[in-house]
Amino acid sequence: MEISDLHTASAYSKLLGIEPVSLGDGVAEARLTMGEHLLNRGQGMHGGAIFSLLDIAMGLACTSVHG
């Protein structure tokens, strides 16, 4: 499975700007570049964005093994 195919399959990851970096046998790496749309009131990255990054990376890792 190609990384680009997995990335384009998720409208939510595109909305946030999450990009897959590497994908292996049960392992995935993704990145999320800080942007104004991700800021919380304290001018840091919103916790929801951080956990979405984690959730999407975990989903990619699972998909790499289980399809």
Secondary structure, 3 states (H helix, E strand, C coil): CCHHHHHHCCHHHHHHCEEEEEECCCCEEEEECCCHHHECCCCCECHHHHHHHHHHHHHHHHHHHHC
